[in-house]
Amino acid sequence: MTALTRTRWSITARLTLLATGIVLFIECLIYLITAHMRENDTRHDLMWAMEHSSISVPPACTWLVVERDGVVTGTPGLPAGFPLSESLRHAGAPRFEQIELDGQSYRVLTQRRGDEAVQVVLDERFHLLERQNLLFAFSVALLLSALTVVVVVPAGSRFLFNQAIKPLNEALARQQRFVADASHELRAPLTQLHTRAQLLARKVDRMKCPEALAEEMRRLVNGTRQLGDVVDDILRSAISAEQPRSALVDLAELANEVVAAEDARASETGLVLEVRQAPGQFLVPGEASALRRVVIALVDNAIGHTPADGTVVVTLETPTQTTVRLSVRDNGIGFDQADERSLFERFSCGTAGQGQRFGIGLSLVREIVEAHHGTVSAEGRPGVGAVFTVDLPAATPAITWPSTAPVSVTPRARSTGVHIARR
């Protein structure tokens, strides 16, 4: 059962309960009003019989008993058990009673009328039958209303739902086609760019150019390959709803690649980028290109919020045998801890960072990490810096090592470039 089907059934069930409750409330109200009116009618009938009827000609289903000077006379056919001698003996003001005899219900009015005591007995069987018929009609109405809601609401809601989301489906379909077409068209030039970068890298190696130039060419090859992976991910997600296949990903390798790729950018601003990893393995199950975007977004965020001559440290640890932790710490402008939750909301971006910020990077980080069954958190203080921590399930029980002193991050005013340290 799809989520949409479950939602429809949930709405139908709620509407059915609501409609049934409303009908039941109305029926109860009608029944109470009817019962009150029937009680008033019964009392009125007894009073009328008391004042206008005689023993020989009583109303239908009614018997009269008259006691005068100790002599009691009554309508022929008076039910056994009547008259009520005690009530008749002490007759005075009108006295109404409900009597059950031999499974039959009777209403009795006893009153003194002049120099005689009169008792009127009314058989309520027809009143009770009328009440039972009313309850039966209410039950049928309640059942029919519930069935009507169950049958009509799903059909109506399905029609209205389809009509309401039709424009949205069309817009999503157009968007999906655009993303698929754009991604497909980008693959060819990116493949050509990646191929040319590889050819240039090979020529540089054969020409024995300076190592710095060769290293930059290798980074260019890696960058074009990673960009192609991103486009392939977008194309795959646009044409298929299947989840990407999981593989073993080395977070340490990704961190080193990302930090190395940011070397030129760090050198321009005088930042120090470091990768510090404890001994051990840092393998996690997941999609390499997606996890690479996590590291890229966190490092980019740290660089964008760290002033010149600052320090950004990427640390890899295994706090438990089942967890791999990657943290990105900076000594930049920091943030108010009360704003942690909003940091990971889509399109939420501050105004203190360098460059144009769109408020998407950290939101994507949270979505990717949660899709990999991990967690992401942030800690910071204004003017002190921030640390973003990602915990992911380890692919195999990670090798833990004795705890060491915590990483101390201090700015290096005269040192730039990439530093890879092992603790």
C-alpha positions, 0 to 999 in steps of 0.5 A: 500500500502506497503512502498516497493510498494510506492517506486516502484511507485515513481521510476516508476513515476520519470523514466516516467517523465524523459523519457518523458522529454527527448523525449519531448526535442528531439522532440522540437529540431527536430521540431526547426531544421525541421522548420528552414530547411523548412523556408530555403527551402521556401525562396529557392523555392521563389528565384528559382521561381523569377529567373527561372519561368514565368507567364505561367508556374509557379511551383506548388502552386505558382503564379507570378505577373509582373508589367512592365511600369504600366501594371500588369499581373499575373498567372491565378487563382491568389488568391483574394487579390493579388497582393500586390500593395503596395509591388509591387509598391515599389519593390526593394531588395528581400522582404519576407512577410507572408500573411493570407487571408481567413484562408489561409497562403501565403508566398510572395516574391517581387523583382525588376528584370531588368525593371520589378517588380515581385511578387511570391505568394506561397500557404503554405497549404501543408507546414502547413499540413506537419507540423501538421503531424509532430506534430501528429507523435511527440505526438504519439511518446511521448505517446508511450514512456510514455506508454512503460516506465510505462509498461516496467520499473515496470516489469524490476525494479521489476525483477532487484530489486528482483534479487538484494535483493535476497541474502539480503533476504536470509541473513536476513532469516538466521539471523532471524532463528538463532535469533529465534533458539538461543532465543528458546534454551536459554529459557529453561536454563533461566527458570530452572535458574529462578526456582532454584533462586526462590527455593533458595530464599524460602529456605533462607526465611525459614532458616531465613538467614541474611537479606542481603543474602535474599535481594541478592536472591530476586535480583537474582530472579528479574534479571533472570526474567528480562533476561527471558523477554529480551529473550522472546522479542527477540524471539517475534520480530524474529517470528512476525512483530507485535508490542508488546502489550502496558501496563501501566508501572511505571517508578518509580518502574523500576528505583528503581529496576535498581538502587537496582540491581546495588548496588553491582557494585556501592559498588565496585567502591564507587559510590553513586546511588540515586533515587529521585522522586517528589510526584505523579504518573509516569505511561506511556503506553509501554512495561515494558521490553523495558523501563527497558532496557532504564533505565539500559542503561542510569544508566550503561552509567553513572556508566561507565563514573563516577570515584570512589566516584562519584554520579549518580542520577536518577530523576523522575518528571512530568514537565507537566500533559501529560509528565513523565520525567526520567533523569540520572545525574552524576558528571563524565567525561562529554562530549562536547555538540557539540557531543550530536547528535553522542552520540545516533548514532549506534556504536558511543562510546568514549574512556574515559568510563570504561570497554568495550563499544560497542556504542549500548546502547544509540542508543537502548535508542533512538530507544525505546524512539522514539518507545514510542513516547518520546524524549531523550536528553543529556547535559554535559560539560567535567569534570563536568558531564552529564545528560540524559533526557527522556520525555515520554507521561503520561498514564493519566494526571499526578499530578503536584506539586509545583516546588522545588529546583533543585537536587544538586549532589555532590560526597560523598567520604565515602558513598556508596550504594543505596539511595532512596529519595522523594522530 
